[in-house]
Amino acid sequence: MNLKNRNFLTLKDYSPEEIEYLLDLSAKLKDKKKKGVPVDVYRGKNVALIFEKTSTRTRCSFEVAAHDLGMSTTYLDPASSQIGKKESIADTARVLGRIYDGIEYRGFGQEIVEELAKYAGVPVWNGLTNEYHPTQMLADLLTVREHFGRFKGIKLVYMGDARYNMGNSLMIACAKMGLDFTACAPEKYFPNEELVKQCREYASVSGSAITLTEDVTEGTRGADVIYTDVWVSMGEPDEVWEERIRELSPYRVTKRIMENAGDGAIFLHCLPSFHDLKTKIGLEMGKRFGITEMEVTDEVFESEQSKVFDEAENRMHTIKAVMAATLGDAEVFAD
C-alpha cells in the first residue's frame, strides 16, 4: 500500500482497503508509543499547521505526532497568517509548499483545503472543515475496532445535528467500512440528500445500511455505538443556541437511550462536550436556559460505557499514521 504524496481531505477519496491500512498503521504506531519504541525516522522534515479555528485535540495531536516522527512544526493561527486576506490561498499554498514537507489546515469551507492541496505540491491534511473531519473518523474507527474487534454488523447512531462535518463524515466512514449508520435527528437536521445517495452507493458495496429517522426509541434500539457532538459549531452566531436547545433536547444522550441501545453499547463524542456547567459556555447557557447538560448527560459522559478519552487519545495515533503514510515509506514501521 503506497500512499506517499497523497492528500488527506475526505474519506471519500480513500478506498476501504486504504482506510484499513491507515488503521493498521495507527495500531502499530500506538503499540510502539506504549512500548517506548522511537519512530523518529522523519528527522529534518517540517510541517505547517494552519488553524483558522482553534482546537485542543487536533493541535496537540499533530504537534506530538510530528515530534514523535522526528519532525518540526510551525503553528499558524489567524493572527499569524495572511491566508485569504493579504495573500490568496493559492499563493499561500505555493509558498508553504516550497518551505514545508506537509501542511495541515483546520478552518472553514472544504474549498479552502482543496485549493491548498491543488497548489501546495506537498501532502495537505484536513484537520476539520465545515463539511468534513476525516482525521476524527480514523480515531473513531480505531476506537470502535479496538472495542468490538470488527466493523461488520456494528450499528452506529449519530444523534443531533447531522448536517455538517461530523454527521457527514461518520456516514461516509460507516458506509465505506461496513457499519450500519443511523442519523437520529429532526428531519431538518438530516445530512443532504446528495451525500446520502452517495453513501448508500458505498453501503451497497460494503453491505451496510444508511437510516435517517426522527424516532429516538427506534433509532437507538440495539445500537452498538451512540455518538453525538455539540449542538452549535464554532463560528455559528449565539442566536442559534435557543433554537438548537429547543429542537435537539429530545435527542440528548441519556441513560435511558444507552439502556435502549443495550448493555454492550459504547458512547463516543469528538469533544469538547457540554455535559455539565464547568465551562464558560456551558455555564452561560445554563443560566440562560435553565439547563445543566446539553447534548449528553453527565451520567452518560462519566459512565463505563463512555470511551471518549480512548477516542481522544486515538486522534494522535491516527494522525501520526496519516502523516507517516503520506510523507514517506511507512513500511519502515511494519515490524
Secondary structure, 3 states (H helix, E strand, C coil): CCCCCCCECCHHHCCHHHHHHHHHHHHHHHHHHHHCCCCCCCCCCEEEEEECCCCCHHHHHHHHHHHHCCCEEEEECCCCCCECCCECHHHHHHHHHHHCCEEEEECCCHHHHHHHHHHHCCCEEEEECCCCCHHHHHHHHHHHHHHHCCCCCCEEEEECCCCCHHHHHHHHHHHHHCCEEEEECCHHHCCCHHHHHHHHHHHHHHCCCEEEECCHHHHHCCCCEEEECCCCCCCCCCCHHHHHHHHHHHHCECHHHHHHHCCCCEEEECCCCCCCCCCHHHHHHHHHHCCCCCCECHHHHCCCCECHHHHHHHHHHHHHHHHHHHHCCHHHHCC
